[in-house]
Amino acid sequence: MKLKIEKAERLKRLPPYLFREIDRQKEEVRAKGVDLIDLGVGDPDLPTPGHIIEAANRAASDPANHQYPSYSGMRDFNAAVAGWYQRRFGVELDPGTEVVTLIGSKEGIAHIPLAFIDPGDIALVASPGYPVYHIGTQFAGGEPYFMDLLKENGFLPDLESIPPGVASKAKMMFINYPNNPTSAVANKDFFESVVAFATEYNIIVCHDAAYSEMTYDGYEPPSFLEVDGAKSIGIEFHSLSKTYNMTGWRIGFAVGCADVISGLGQVKSNIDSGAFQAVQIAGITALEGDQTCVEEMRQTYQERRDILVAGLRSAGLSVEKPSATFYLWVEVPQGYTSAGFAGLLLTEAGIVTTPGNGFGAAGEGYIRMALTVDRDRIREAVKRIEGIGA
Ligand SMILES: Cc1ncc(COP(=O)(O)O)c(C=O)c1O
């Protein structure tokens, strides 16, 4: 019997699910027995390093870790985060007031609008972008204003093009570098302009740095918090998911402006009870232990990146070689839409990719490929793409 109760407006107002058609095609191709190469999902195929798993195993056996954790994080985890920020970026953080542990950074990104956005308030979000920024905003009753990320601007938002009337009503801004899905990176000059803009208009900046360690050719992305004044108006979201192949463990954190962290903490204390302590202890081992595993992860993706970029270019496709993230943002050939080209790769080559418009209207004209299969499968993908003569 069908439920006679309507879903809440916030669910009914969600944008249409743009991957429906590609999902349908994927099932159809799979049902024909085609050996699919899935470059669609941004989930590392590499395992969590052994020393982190061992730490979790030991901690999981300790009854002290079986009770409710603190919603804001264990003191030792928050201190490990502060230590990592100091070593990695030279940024000082007070673990007591400027760090909060998250059940994955997605959790914090989805919840932060509940702390600061009232119905009618605006949040500035990127298009294309990670969808949780605008959906979290809408769930809180706010209105997203989309800042287009365009190739001619290096896929950075053009802050000057935001109408002053919009900027004055905006309460939050989400930015994300290294970027998903465009793989663009930002330097400190850009962060300085964001701080100046946000200070002028009184806007909280949420910088999502989930991919800051997934980098190539020795590139080291800066933290937003390295810029003068950033800690007075902004926070940075971070995650162990991509750095240590821990997507399934659900552990991340937010750091920065104490008042913003406290707002997020207040929401969390009413909604969740913190990450499992054994997972936090594993996280401490990850942040404080030997970082060789991170370098190995970078080498693995760099090799895949080089094979795929060379292969796509020799097939005549236009793609930048990214200096961070495990995504390639590939321009679709003339005459195709994002969905049309993703459909062609799926039906003619058995390759799953993500149409760029699924990340926002400004992603039209691109597809995203994730480097989440091994190099032999990447070589196979290249052969198939060359075979269809795209
Ligand atoms: C840009 C970006 N931010 C945040 C996340 C969420 O990561 P997690 O919740 O695993 O920390 C993702 C996941 O793919 C992402 O791409």
PDBQT file of the ligand as one rigid body, heavy atoms in Angstrom, charges set to zero:
ROOT
HETATM    1  C1  LIG A 401      34.855  17.938  -2.412  1.00  0.00    +0.000 C 
HETATM    2  C2  LIG A 401      34.455  16.911  -1.417  1.00  0.00    +0.000 A 
HETATM    3  N1  LIG A 401      34.254  17.285  -0.155  1.00  0.00    +0.000 NA
HETATM    4  C3  LIG A 401      33.887  16.415   0.789  1.00  0.00    +0.000 A 
HETATM    5  C4  LIG A 401      33.703  15.078   0.481  1.00  0.00    +0.000 A 
HETATM    6  C5  LIG A 401      33.220  14.168   1.574  1.00  0.00    +0.000 C 
HETATM    7  O1  LIG A 401      34.214  13.328   2.051  1.00  0.00    +0.000 OA
HETATM    8  P1  LIG A 401      34.068  12.573   3.434  1.00  0.00    +0.000 P 
HETATM    9  O2  LIG A 401      32.663  12.765   3.936  1.00  0.00    +0.000 OA
HETATM   10  O3  LIG A 401      34.359  11.143   3.119  1.00  0.00    +0.000 OA
HETATM   11  O4  LIG A 401      35.072  13.195   4.360  1.00  0.00    +0.000 OA
HETATM   12  C6  LIG A 401      33.897  14.626  -0.824  1.00  0.00    +0.000 A 
HETATM   13  C7  LIG A 401      33.674  13.226  -1.165  1.00  0.00    +0.000 C 
HETATM   14  O5  LIG A 401      33.777  12.770  -2.268  1.00  0.00    +0.000 OA
HETATM   15  C8  LIG A 401      34.289  15.573  -1.800  1.00  0.00    +0.000 A 
HETATM   16  O6  LIG A 401      34.485  15.226  -3.068  1.00  0.00    +0.000 OA
ENDROOT
TORSDOF 0
